[in-house]
Amino acid sequence: MRSRSSILELEDAASHVSRRAAPRPEEARTEVLALNEQYIAAARAGDASWFRAHMAEDVVVILGSGRRLTKSGFLHTMETEPRRFRSLALHDVTARVFGSTVQVDADAPWELEDGQRGVSRYIDSYAWLDGRWQVISAQVTTLP
């Protein structure tokens, strides 16, 4: 059985982890670029659980159609109107660090299982919240 002081020490250590300052710019860029790869893999696979875990509660998502969605609306759309990708890739990925915020933009050529093809250009914003990177906004534009 742990002593009261050791439990308090563990709780204090846990709170420091969650209050950890945002990483330095190069580390932030590296971490968010890795999350961007995961984001695209989750979109390709229709993995709503990834988005549930990595989106801030008050995220705003604007789809290529112009629909503005909350987190719950986006997750509902993923689950009820899934896009079935044959392929989804990335080109011209750029990450820009602004302190505790990082924006990622890229072009994402895709092909659906029904043969429909296109290219989406997107910009996603990540903020350092509660000791981790969370998506705070996402906007997708389908190129003509």
C-alpha positions as MATLAB code, in Angstrom:
seq = 'MRSRSSILELEDAASHVSRRAAPRPEEARTEVLALNEQYIAAARAGDASWFRAHMAEDVVVILGSGRRLTKSGFLHTMETEPRRFRSLALHDVTARVFGSTVQVDADAPWELEDGQRGVSRYIDSYAWLDGRWQVISAQVTTLP';
ca = [
       0.000    0.000    0.000;
       1.371    3.406   -0.991;
       1.791    6.132    1.569;
      -0.205    9.335    1.231;
       2.990   11.260    0.392;
       3.959    8.865   -2.427;
       0.448    9.133   -3.899;
       0.690   12.935   -3.795;
       4.102   12.765   -5.469;
       2.659   10.597   -8.269;
      -0.299   12.964   -8.734;
       2.075   15.953   -8.818;
       4.274   14.227  -11.432;
       1.199   13.449  -13.559;
       0.009   17.057  -13.409;
       3.443   18.282  -14.554;
       3.236   16.010  -17.603;
      -0.132   17.473  -18.592;
       1.146   21.037  -18.010;
       4.345   20.492  -19.990;
       5.159   23.477  -22.161;
       4.764   23.240  -25.907;
       7.767   21.641  -27.609;
      10.391   23.798  -29.322;
       9.595   24.682  -32.961;
      11.576   21.907  -34.660;
      10.236   19.269  -32.278;
       6.708   20.670  -32.712;
       7.039   20.477  -36.501;
       8.267   16.871  -36.334;
       5.516   15.778  -33.932;
       2.723   17.432  -35.909;
       3.998   16.103  -39.247;
       3.824   12.600  -37.726;
       0.269   13.326  -36.556;
      -0.554   14.562  -40.064;
       0.523   11.192  -41.485;
      -1.697    9.475  -38.908;
      -4.569   11.848  -39.763;
      -4.392   10.907  -43.453;
      -4.079    7.193  -42.641;
      -7.157    7.486  -40.398;
      -9.076    9.319  -43.141;
      -8.041    6.651  -45.675;
      -9.229    3.882  -43.329;
     -12.349    5.698  -42.111;
     -11.016    5.437  -38.548;
     -13.306    7.714  -36.526;
     -11.609    6.631  -33.275;
      -8.372    8.383  -34.311;
     -10.256   11.636  -34.850;
     -12.190   11.210  -31.600;
      -8.878   10.945  -29.726;
      -6.989   13.728  -31.533;
      -9.555   16.463  -32.139;
     -10.214   19.172  -29.577;
     -13.775   19.178  -28.285;
     -14.493   22.529  -29.958;
     -12.801   21.749  -33.295;
     -14.292   23.247  -36.459;
     -14.188   21.178  -39.656;
     -15.099   22.698  -43.014;
     -15.557   20.146  -45.762;
     -14.983   20.694  -49.477;
     -18.747   21.076  -49.886;
     -18.665   24.036  -47.493;
     -20.392   22.137  -44.672;
     -19.198   23.367  -41.263;
     -19.098   20.598  -38.678;
     -18.460   20.264  -34.964;
     -16.511   17.306  -33.623;
     -19.672   15.275  -33.055;
     -20.998   16.216  -36.499;
     -17.731   15.252  -38.176;
     -17.582   11.903  -36.361;
     -21.229   11.240  -37.220;
     -20.522   12.015  -40.899;
     -17.514    9.675  -40.894;
     -19.634    6.889  -39.470;
     -22.782    7.398  -41.566;
     -21.359    8.753  -44.845;
     -17.985    7.022  -45.119;
     -15.703    7.764  -48.044;
     -14.237    4.540  -49.311;
     -10.768    5.353  -50.594;
      -8.846    3.184  -53.007;
      -5.951    5.601  -52.490;
      -5.196    8.812  -50.631;
      -1.705   10.301  -50.792;
       0.106   13.496  -49.791;
       2.056   16.044  -51.820;
       3.688   19.369  -50.981;
       3.250   19.081  -47.212;
       4.161   22.235  -45.294;
       4.136   22.708  -41.524;
       4.434   26.171  -39.975;
       4.957   26.643  -36.258;
       3.475   29.617  -34.420;
       4.404   29.017  -30.783;
       1.900   26.530  -29.405;
       0.032   26.278  -32.726;
       1.107   24.442  -35.880;
      -0.590   24.645  -39.261;
      -0.174   21.886  -41.825;
      -1.240   22.231  -45.424;
      -0.876   19.865  -48.339;
      -2.447   18.499  -51.480;
      -4.026   15.070  -51.197;
      -4.782   13.256  -54.457;
      -7.366   10.536  -53.945;
      -9.354    7.864  -55.695;
     -12.534    6.344  -54.314;
     -13.456    2.689  -54.695;
     -16.073    3.700  -57.301;
     -13.305    5.168  -59.501;
     -14.031    8.840  -58.748;
     -10.780   10.830  -58.528;
      -9.769   14.228  -57.294;
      -7.306   16.321  -55.376;
      -8.095   17.957  -52.076;
      -6.093   20.833  -50.667;
      -6.320   21.114  -46.911;
      -5.111   23.126  -43.980;
      -5.267   21.713  -40.465;
      -4.397   23.613  -37.314;
      -3.057   21.894  -34.214;
      -2.799   23.516  -30.791;
      -0.863   22.370  -27.760;
      -3.700   21.695  -25.301;
      -3.570   19.674  -22.088;
       0.004   18.586  -22.782;
      -0.570   17.212  -26.300;
      -1.255   18.293  -29.869;
      -4.931   18.460  -30.775;
      -6.615   19.367  -34.054;
      -8.492   22.649  -33.538;
      -9.543   23.307  -37.123;
      -9.544   21.568  -40.481;
     -10.571   22.862  -43.876;
     -10.633   20.869  -47.100;
     -11.036   22.316  -50.588;
     -11.563   20.057  -53.586;
      -9.535   21.363  -56.508;
     -11.266   21.723  -59.888;
];
